[in-house]
């Protein structure tokens, strides 16, 4: 997911594991929700995967009683922090297990990383205080200058 990797990498001070984890999570969520056909996205499917993954993430947070947390990341105010237990509950144990397998990271390493980077990822991918559609995603510069 070159665009997303570049975008997320620039948001997280170029730390590769952060962009990889974000790409893997959004692709996996889009695939699980049926909004994408596979975890390996072509350039044409990438905006669908990002938008679909974000929509699925919002839905899971809301269903887990954490809608206020993810809405703080989408909105214009301060991002609420999230703990590892809440991330695990919102994303779901099956998705966490698949993401762990896909990234080669154990749950003990993966969950704190997700808790750290998800607020920034969601915040930066929702500049208009809502989940962007595929067209808006395709217009996001692949290497924006964003400070964290």
VMD Tcl script that draws the C-alpha trace (Angstrom):
set ca {
  {0.00 0.00 0.00}
  {2.54 2.58 -1.12}
  {0.37 5.69 -0.72}
  {-0.75 4.74 2.76}
  {2.75 3.65 3.79}
  {4.15 6.99 2.59}
  {1.35 8.95 4.22}
  {1.57 7.13 7.53}
  {5.35 7.06 7.47}
  {5.50 10.83 7.15}
  {2.99 11.21 9.99}
  {4.89 9.06 12.42}
  {8.35 10.57 11.99}
  {9.29 8.03 9.34}
  {9.11 5.04 11.64}
  {8.53 2.08 9.33}
  {6.77 -0.17 11.85}
  {4.14 2.52 12.41}
  {3.24 2.89 8.73}
  {3.33 -0.88 8.26}
  {0.99 -1.48 11.18}
  {-1.44 1.18 9.93}
  {-1.43 -0.21 6.40}
  {-1.89 -3.75 7.62}
  {-4.73 -2.86 9.99}
  {-6.74 -0.78 7.51}
  {-6.26 -3.36 4.75}
  {-7.28 -6.19 7.06}
  {-10.35 -4.32 8.33}
  {-11.44 -3.47 4.79}
  {-11.01 -7.09 3.76}
  {-12.90 -8.44 6.79}
  {-15.77 -6.04 6.21}
  {-16.11 -7.00 2.55}
  {-15.12 -3.49 1.41}
  {-12.02 -4.88 -0.27}
  {-11.26 -8.12 -2.03}
  {-7.82 -8.89 -0.60}
  {-5.09 -7.69 1.71}
  {-2.86 -6.98 -1.30}
  {-4.29 -3.83 -2.86}
  {-3.63 -2.52 -6.34}
  {-3.20 1.23 -6.73}
  {-6.79 1.49 -8.00}
  {-8.19 -0.35 -4.97}
  {-6.13 1.52 -2.38}
  {-8.59 4.39 -1.77}
  {-11.38 1.83 -1.31}
  {-9.25 -0.10 1.21}
  {-8.33 3.01 3.20}
  {-11.86 4.38 3.29}
  {-13.35 0.94 3.94}
  {-10.82 0.21 6.67}
  {-11.49 3.54 8.38}
  {-15.25 3.02 8.20}
  {-14.91 -0.46 9.69}
  {-12.63 0.87 12.44}
  {-15.16 3.57 13.37}
  {-17.98 1.04 13.40}
  {-16.04 -1.36 15.65}
  {-15.12 1.40 18.10}
  {-18.73 2.55 18.27}
  {-19.99 -1.01 18.81}
  {-17.45 -1.43 21.62}
  {-18.66 1.67 23.45}
  {-15.61 3.68 22.36}
  {-17.32 5.91 19.83}
  {-16.41 9.04 21.80}
  {-12.73 8.09 21.66}
  {-12.57 7.58 17.89}
  {-14.75 10.63 17.28}
  {-12.15 12.68 19.19}
  {-9.54 11.49 16.68}
  {-11.78 12.38 13.75}
  {-12.92 15.73 15.18}
  {-10.97 18.95 15.45}
  {-10.29 18.81 19.21}
  {-7.65 17.00 21.21}
  {-7.25 13.26 20.59}
  {-8.31 11.15 23.55}
  {-5.74 8.51 24.51}
  {-6.59 4.83 24.39}
  {-5.20 1.88 26.30}
  {-4.22 -1.54 25.05}
  {-7.26 -3.25 26.60}
  {-9.60 -0.85 24.79}
  {-7.77 -1.27 21.47}
  {-8.03 -5.04 21.79}
  {-11.73 -4.84 22.65}
  {-12.53 -2.45 19.79}
  {-10.59 -4.19 17.05}
  {-11.50 -7.65 18.27}
  {-9.39 -10.65 19.25}
  {-9.64 -12.37 15.85}
  {-8.45 -9.28 13.98}
  {-5.67 -8.72 16.51}
  {-4.55 -12.34 16.03}
  {-4.57 -11.97 12.23}
  {-2.73 -8.66 12.41}
  {-0.17 -10.20 14.76}
  {0.38 -13.04 12.31}
  {0.54 -10.69 9.32}
  {3.08 -8.34 10.94}
  {5.08 -10.93 12.86}
  {4.58 -8.96 16.07}
  {3.36 -10.53 19.26}
  {0.22 -9.15 20.89}
  {2.31 -7.69 23.72}
  {4.24 -5.60 21.20}
  {1.37 -4.95 18.78}
  {-1.30 -3.55 21.12}
  {0.84 -0.79 22.69}
  {1.98 0.26 19.22}
  {-1.63 0.42 18.00}
  {-2.65 2.41 21.09}
  {0.16 4.84 20.35}
  {-0.32 5.34 16.60}
  {-4.06 4.89 15.95}
  {-5.05 8.35 17.23}
  {-2.56 10.01 14.87}
  {-3.40 7.77 11.91}
  {-7.13 8.37 12.20}
  {-6.66 12.08 12.90}
  {-4.45 12.62 9.85}
  {-6.63 10.56 7.51}
  {-9.74 12.55 8.50}
  {-8.77 16.19 7.85}
  {-12.39 17.22 7.26}
  {-13.61 15.76 10.57}
  {-15.20 12.74 8.88}
  {-14.10 9.54 7.16}
  {-13.19 10.49 3.60}
  {-14.66 8.68 0.62}
  {-12.53 6.96 -2.03}
  {-12.29 10.10 -4.17}
  {-11.03 12.19 -1.28}
  {-8.49 9.52 -0.33}
  {-7.10 9.47 -3.87}
  {-6.47 13.23 -3.60}
  {-4.45 13.01 -0.38}
  {-0.80 13.80 -1.20}
  {1.38 10.71 -0.84}
  {4.05 12.54 1.13}
  {2.42 15.33 3.14}
  {4.47 17.37 5.57}
  {2.66 16.56 8.79}
  {4.17 17.03 12.21}
  {3.25 14.74 15.11}
}
mol new
graphics top color blue
foreach p $ca { graphics top sphere $p radius 0.5 }
foreach p [lrange $ca 0 end-1] q [lrange $ca 1 end] { graphics top cylinder $p $q radius 0.2 }
display resetview
